[in-house]
């Protein structure tokens, strides 16, 4: 028996596509499935992660921290020195 699809989002980023799904198991449990599909020379490479509903808030908190650190690193990135000829 297949899990029930509650919501599906899709994000196309060049040769990579992300699918973000909310699903429900046959016994009523909910989870998020994030899948990526990368186009490669001989087809596609697929990856998946599953986040159970009990873990969603902790996952979101850590993802927010990671995004914050990424933005901070980009903002503080040293500027490249001009090359002299």
C-alpha positions in Angstrom: 0.0 0.0 0.0 1.3 3.4 -1.0 1.5 6.4 1.4 -1.1 9.1 0.9 0.3 12.3 -0.6 -0.9 15.4 1.3 1.2 18.0 -0.4 3.9 18.1 -3.1 6.2 21.0 -3.9 8.7 21.1 -6.8 11.8 23.3 -7.2 13.7 23.3 -10.5 17.3 24.5 -10.2 19.2 24.0 -13.5 20.0 20.3 -13.9 18.7 19.5 -10.4 15.1 19.1 -9.3 13.9 19.0 -5.7 10.6 17.4 -4.6 9.2 18.3 -1.2 6.4 16.1 -0.1 4.2 15.8 3.0 2.9 12.2 3.2 0.8 10.1 5.5 1.4 6.4 6.2 -1.4 3.8 6.2 -1.6 4.1 10.0 -1.9 7.9 10.1 1.7 9.0 10.8 2.9 12.0 8.8 6.4 12.7 7.5 8.3 15.0 5.0 10.2 13.4 2.1 12.8 15.6 0.3 14.0 14.1 -2.9 16.5 15.4 -5.5 17.0 14.3 -9.0 20.3 15.3 -10.7 20.7 15.0 -14.4 24.0 13.2 -15.2 25.6 12.1 -18.5 23.9 8.7 -18.5 20.5 9.5 -16.8 19.6 10.7 -13.4 20.8 10.2 -9.8 18.1 10.2 -7.1 18.6 11.0 -3.4 16.0 11.1 -0.6 15.8 12.0 3.0 12.8 11.4 5.2 11.9 13.5 8.3 9.3 12.1 10.6 6.8 14.5 12.1 8.2 14.2 15.6 11.6 15.5 14.3 10.4 18.3 12.0 10.8 21.1 14.5 14.4 20.1 15.5 15.2 19.7 11.8 13.9 23.2 11.0 15.8 24.8 13.9 19.1 23.3 12.7 18.3 24.2 9.1 17.6 27.8 10.2 21.0 27.8 12.0 22.8 26.5 8.9 21.2 29.1 6.7 22.1 31.8 9.1 25.7 30.7 9.1 25.8 30.5 5.3 24.5 34.0 5.0 27.0 35.3 7.5 29.8 33.6 5.7 28.8 35.0 2.4 28.4 38.5 3.9 31.9 38.3 5.5 33.6 36.8 2.6 36.9 38.6 1.9 36.8 40.5 -1.4 39.1 39.3 -4.1 42.2 41.5 -4.6 42.4 43.1 -8.0 45.1 41.5 -10.2 47.8 43.8 -11.5 49.1 43.4 -15.0 
